[in-house]
Amino acid sequence: MLVSSSSSFSRFLILFLISFAVSVSSISVRRGAPLDITSDQSDETPTYLWPLPAEYTSGGEALDVDPALKLAVAGNGGGSAVLRAGFERYRGIVFKHTGLGLGFSFMRKLRERLVSSVSVYDVDTLNITVHSDNEELQFGVDESYTLLVPKAKDSSQVTIEANTVYGALRGLETFSQLCSFDYTTKKVKIYKAPWSIQDKPRFAYRGLLLDTSRHYLPITVIKQIIESMSYAKLNVLHWHIIDEESFPLEVPTYPDLWKGSYTKWERYTVEDAYEIVNFAKMRGINVMAEVDVPGHAESWGAGYPDLWPSPTCREPLDVSKNFTFDVISGILTDIRTIFPFELFHLGGDEVNTDCWRSTPHIKEWLQNHNMTARDAYQYFVLKAQEIAVSKNWSPVNWEETFNTFPSKLHPKTIVHNWLGPGVCPKVVAKGFRCIYSNQGVWYLDHLDVPWDEVYTAEPLEGIHKASEQELVIGGEVCMWAETVDTSDVQQTIWPRAAAAAVLCYATKISTPRFPDIIADFVAENR
């Protein structure tokens, strides 16, 4: 089992789920469906891959991997700093138990000098070819790769080939899962060689929502979560930074906004946000920020009370004032350079307009503009969308906006499903893109939902036309933080988030056989 020093617990939880669900134990060519956990072969050591690659073949040999594993690069992107950092990171994971992983560079270099030119190990080099030198990480970036592990006598090099450095990172993750530490021989081994893997994700968007408003999460914890996302090949952190409970983000143009934080110690500076985004990019993960408007925004008024309809009726944001939209524009302008991802979440959910109807000056404004409160909700959402689009963002909104005024939404809108099933079929039928997050199965704060129900959900349910299926860009599990904090956020996210990750990355396994696999595994390991 592989363990990262920064996120060992989360990697353990993911691999715990893997051990239940995915075992490769014989020669095969399969597309997305794992083999049975039982095997007639003499070598009973399983290899766990999660998510399962799109296509692969495997054999029956066991290879020893050199703890001084060398990196050889080729292609226009071979010199990428992202690639080299990724190699060092994964080498530290794979060789954690050998004493020659990260933190032992002197010993590793000394050993490299002492070892003869003929390696005593079956695998001594990881050869990675990256064809493109473009390191821009945007929606739809090519994450495909091929990975070849040779027979013992054919070559001592494992090869990964990818069009982009981010495909190479996915290949490195798969390579790390192929490597297992043998506690008897104290060697790292690759079982079931030779391997031939061709892989690419099912969906371009594979997300995890993290809520840092209800409970503040330190930078170190956010990084650990990002690190653990890379193990399951998730590629979007949806950062729900702000909500009615707190406004922890620094906004230089409106410096009093973060007076809405819980305390001055529970805040994120501009530099903190940059650090999180850059940390995620090094792991092939985009960060999509969310500024939820017009509801869920009471905390804004702690620094700027004029944003409230009144001191006693504090949300939604005051729709009647130009100042409200000036602040929104200022926030989006300030954070545009921090969050380069082309998608930006504007919320728009759970908007109770009672304050607009009961506050005298807003009631008068509605009458003067011949608007109902429902009209004002539409006006607010569309104006916020215009601001986001003007800053070269594609707006993402929760499904209430589509349910209320679908024909008025900006054509670039991505509708984020959450209320229940059957929404994405309606969204794509209207020509909009959709993100699947049905709360009945993919809200991680719903602790009564077992991981197998997460695993058997289907983002494309009810969508039969290929042209409409392409409009479902992927799915996202949501870690709302009303009931979690630093003490339990990781164990609440995992392993269920990994169950959803496989639905977004690969074709799910055959469910009729799935309960039998679990029963067999439990019986054998009781």
N, C-alpha and C positions, 0 to 999 in steps of 0.2 A: 504494500500500500504506500502511495506517495504522499509526503507531507511537506507543506511549505512552512518555513519558519514564521512567516508573517500571518498566515491564515490556516494553521494546521487543523483547527477545529472544524472550519467550514469545509476544508478538503476531505476530512474524515467523513462528515455527514453526506457529502455528495457521493463519495465512493461507497458509503454504506448503502445508499440507494442503488448504485451501480451493481453492487454485489447481489442484490435481489433480482435485478432486471436484465442485465446484459452480460452474457458470458460467451466467449468465442472458444470453441474447443475442438474444431475439426476443420479440414480443408473446405472452403466454401466460396461461393460467389453469391452474395445476397445484396439486395437493395433495401437498406433501411430496417430490416427485421433481424433481430439477433438470433443466434443459434440456441438450441436447448442447452441448459446448464449441465446435463449429463453427457458423458462421452464414453465410447467404446475403446478409445485410444489408451495406450499404457501411460502416456504422460497426462496426468489428471490436473496439472496446474492450469487454472483458468486465466484468461487474459480479459480484463474488463475495459471496455471502451464506451465512453458516454460523452456526447451523443454518438450513436453508431455512424460510421462513415457511409457515404452514399453507395460506394462499391468497394469491395475488397476481396482478396484471396489470402489464405494463410496456409502454412504447412505444418510440420511436426518437429522441427529442430528447436533446440534451446541454445541461445548465443550468450556469451559473456561480453559485457560492455566495459571498456576501459575507463577507470575512474578519471584518467587524464584525457578524457574525450576531447578531441580537437575540433575546431570549427574551420571548414574550408568554404569559401563563398565564391559565387560567380554571378554574372549578369549585371545589368545596369544598377540594380538596387542592392548588390552584394555588400556595399560599404555602408549600408544604413545603420545609424546609431540605434534605431528601434530594434533592428534585427540582432545586433551584437548584444544589446542589453537583454533581449529576450532569451538568447542562447545562455548567457550567464545565469539568468534567473532560473531557467529550467534545468541547467546543469546542477544548480544548488538544490533543486527539488529532487532530482533523480538520485543524486549521490549524497543525500543528507546523512545516511547511516554509515558511509564509508570513511568519514573523516577527511575526505578530499573534495567536499562540496564548497559552497561559498564560505569565505572566512578562512580558508586554508590554501590560499593562492601560492604562498611560498613553498609549502609541501608539494603542491601539484607541479610547480615549475621545476623543483628539484627532482621529482620523480621523472618528469619528462626528459631531463638530461641524463638520468641514469639508465632509463630503459633503452634497450638496443633498438636498432632501426626495424627489426622484425618484431611486431607486437605479439605478445603471448595471449592477447584477447581477440575474440572474433570480430568485435566492432571497436575501432579506435578513432574513427573520424565521422563527423556529421557534415555532409556536403550539402549546402543550401544554395540554390539558384533562385534569384529574384529578378524577374525580367524588367520591371519598371522601377525607376528611381523616384517616382512620385509618391511622397509620403502623406499627401492630403487624405484625411480621413473624413469621408462624407457618406451620406446615405447611399447604399447600393454599391459600395466599394467591393471590388472582386476579392472574395475570401476563399476562393478555390485553391486546392493544392494537390499534389501527388506525393506519396511517401513510399519509398522502396527499401525494404530490409532484405539483404541478399541471403543466400545460403552461406553456411560457414566457410566453405572453401572457395566460394566465387569471388568475394570481395570483403574488405574490412570496413567499407564505407556504407553508411545509411545515407540516402539521398532524399531531400525535400526540394520540390520545384513548385514555384508559385509565380503568378503574374505580379502580385504586390507583396509588400512586406507584411501586410495583415493576413494574407493567405498563408505566408510562411509561419506567422505566429500560431495560427490554427494547427498547422502541421506540427509545430513544436509541442503543442499541448497533446496531440495524439501520440507523438513519439514518447512523451513522458509517461503516458498511460500504458504504452507497450512495455515500458521498463519496470521490472519488479525486483525488489531486494530479497535475496535469499538469505534468511537468517541463519541457515546452517553453514553455508559456504562463505557468507558475508560478501557475496558478489551481486552486482546488478545484472539481471538477465533479461533477455527478450525471448519469450516463449512463442511457439507456433510459427517460427520463421520457416521459409521466407514469407514476407508480407508484401503485398502490392495493394496500395490504397489510393483511390481517386475520390476526392471528397469536395463537396460544396454545400452551403446551407440551403435549406428549403425556403426560408424567408429572409429578406434583407434586414428586417427589424425584429430583434429579439431582446426584449427589454425587462428591466426591473425598476419599479418605482420605489424611491426612498424618500420618506417624509421626515424632514428635519425641523418642522415647525412645531408639531405636537410634543415631541421630545427632541431636544438638541443632541446631535451626535458629533463627537470630536472628529477632527480631520483624520486621526489615526484609524478610527473605526470605519469611516467612509472608505479609506484606502483599503482596509482589510476586506470590506465588502466588494469593492471593485476587483481586487485580486481574486477573490473567490468566484466572481462572475466569469472571469477568464477561464476557469477550470471547466465550466459548463458551456463555454463558447457563447455566452450572452454578449451582446455588443452595444447595448444602449442603457445607460443609467439615466432614468427619468428622475431628475432632482426636483422634488416638490419642496422648494426651499421655504416658501412663505405661505402662511395661512392665517386664519383669524386669531389663533393663539399667540403667534409670535412672528416678528419680522427680523430675522437674524442677519440679513445680508447688507453689507455696506453698499450704498449708492452715492457716489461722490456728488452728483448734481443735486441731490436732496438728502443731505447728510443726517437729517433728524429722523429719517425713516426707521433706522435701526434702534431708535428709542423704543420701538415695539418689541425688542428682544426680551427674553426672560431676565437676563442680567447682562452686564457689560462683558462678562467672561464667556457668554454663550452666543457668540457672534462669529460671522465669517467675513474676513476682510477681502478686498479685491484680490490681494495676493493669495489668500487661502483658496479662493475660487479658481484662480489660474492654476494653482498647484494641483487641485483635484482634476481639472480638465486635462492637464499635461500628464499626470499619473495615469489617467484612464487611457489616453491616446497611446502611451507606450505599451498598452495591453490590447490595442485594437478596439477600444470601447469609446463610443461617443457619449457626450453628456448633453441631454436635452433638459434645459431649464424650464420651470413652470412659474409663471406669475398669474395666479388665478384671479380673474375679474369677471363680473363686478362683485360677486359674492365672496365669502371666505376672506374678507379683507379688513376686518375690524382692527387688526394690529397696526394698520397703516396710520390710523388716526392718533396713535400715541405720540407721534412726532408732528403730525399735521392734522389737527382736529377739523380743519375745514373740509377734509375729505369725507367726514361723516355727514349723513343727512342732518343729524342733530346730536347733541351730547348724550341724549338718552335713547337715540335710535341710530345705531352705528354701522349698519350695513344693510344693503349693498352700498358701494361707493356712490357718492352723490353724482347722479347722472346729469344734473342741471348745470354744473359748473365746468367752464373751460379748464380751470385749474386741475380738475381730476384727470383730464386727458393730457395735460401738460406733464403731470407727474408720471403717468404711464409712459409717455414718450421719452421722458428723461431716464426712467429706469431702463427701458429697452435700448436706448442709445448707449448708456453706460456699460451695459453688460453684453452688447453685441460683439465687442472685441474679445470678451472672455469666452463666450460660447460660440465657436465657429460652426457648430452643427447647423444644418439648414432647416431643421425642424425646431419650432418653439411652441411650447404649450401655453395657451391662454385660459385654460380652465373653462369657466362658463357654466358650471354645474350648480345645482341646489340653490338657485337664486330666489329668495323670498322677497318679493317687492312690496311688502306691507309698509316699510318705512317710506318708500316713495309715495305711496298713496296717502299716508297720514301726516307727512311733514309739509307744513303750509307752503314754503317757497318752492318745493319740488312739485307739489300738487298744482300750484299756479303755473309752473313751467310746463307741465304736461298739458294743461288746458290751453296754454298759449300756442303750443306746438301741435295741438289736436292729436295727442297721443294717449293711449292707455298705458298702464304699467307694463303690459306685455309688449307693446310697441317699443317702449323705452328699453326694455331688456334687449330686444333685437337691435335697436339703435346703438346701444353700448357695445355689444359684442362685435358688430360690424365695424364700428369705429376703431375698436382695439385691433381688429384684424387688419384694417388699413394701415395702422401704425406699424404692425409687425411686417407686413408685406413691403412697406416702404423701406424697411431695413434689410430687405432681401431674405426674409424668413418665410417658410411655409407654415401657416398657422395650424396648430392642432387644438381641437376643442372637444370637451366631453360631450356625450351624445345628446344631452338636453337641447343643445343648440340646433342640432339636426332634427330632433323630434318636434321642435317648436316652429322653426322657419327654414326648412331645408332648401327652398328655392332661392333664398336670399344670401346664403353663405358664399364666401369667396370661392371661386373655382379651385383654388389651390388647397382648400381646407382638407385636413385629415380628421375624420371623425373617430373619437376614442370611445369605444363601447365599454360600458361597465354595469349598466342596470340589470342586464339579463341576456338570455340568448335571443337570436333572431334579428338583431339590429344590423350587423354587418351585411346580411343579404339585402336589406332595404337600402343601406348606404351605397353599396356598389351598384345597385340597380339604377341609382340616380347619377352614377358617374363619379362619385367621390371615393377617395381612398379611406381605408378603415384599419384601425388597430383593435385587436380582440383582447378584452380584459374582463370577461364575464365574472361579476363578483361572486356568483354562485360556486365557482370552481377556482378562480385565479386571484382572489383576494386573500393574501396570506395572514391577515389579521382575523380571518374566519377560522379559528382553531379547530372547529368541528369538522372541517373538510379534510378527509384523509388524502394522502398523497396519490393513491391510485385513482381517485376521482380527478385530481389535477392532471394525471397522466393520460386519462382517456378522453379529455376534452378535445374538441376539434375546431380550430379557427375557421375552417371552410365549410362548416356544417350548413346545409341549406343553400349552398352556392354551387351551381352546376356548370355554368358557362365558363370556359377557360378565360375569356376576356374579363369577366367579373372576378374570378378567383385571383387574377393578377393584381386587382385593386386592393386586396387584403395584404397589406405590406408586412404583417406579422402579428405578434402578440406580446403581451407584457403581464407579468405578475406584479402585484401591488402590495408593498409593505407599508401600510398606514400605521402611524406611530402613536395612536391614542393609548395603546396598552403595551407598547414595547419601548425599551430604551437601550442604553449601552450594554446593560447586563444580560439581555436576552435577544437582541435583534438578530444575531447570526443564527442561533438555533431555531428562531422562528422562520427565518427565510429558508434555511436548508433543513432537510433535503427536498422539500416540496417544490422549491423554485427550479431545481434540477429536473424534476419531472416535467415541468412546463417547457424547460429549455429544449428537451428532446423533441417535443411537438413542433417547436419553431425551427429546429435545425434539421431534423431527420424524419423519415417516415416512421411512425410508431409501430411497436411490435404487435403481433397478432394477439388480440385480447383473449380469445378462448384458451390459448395455451398459457397465458400469463399467470393466472392463479395457480396452475400446476407447478410452474417454475418456482414461484414463491414457496409453495408447500414443500417441494422437494428440497429447496435450499434450507428452509427452517428445520426440516427433519434431519438433514445431514449435519447441521451445525448446532443442534440442541445440546 
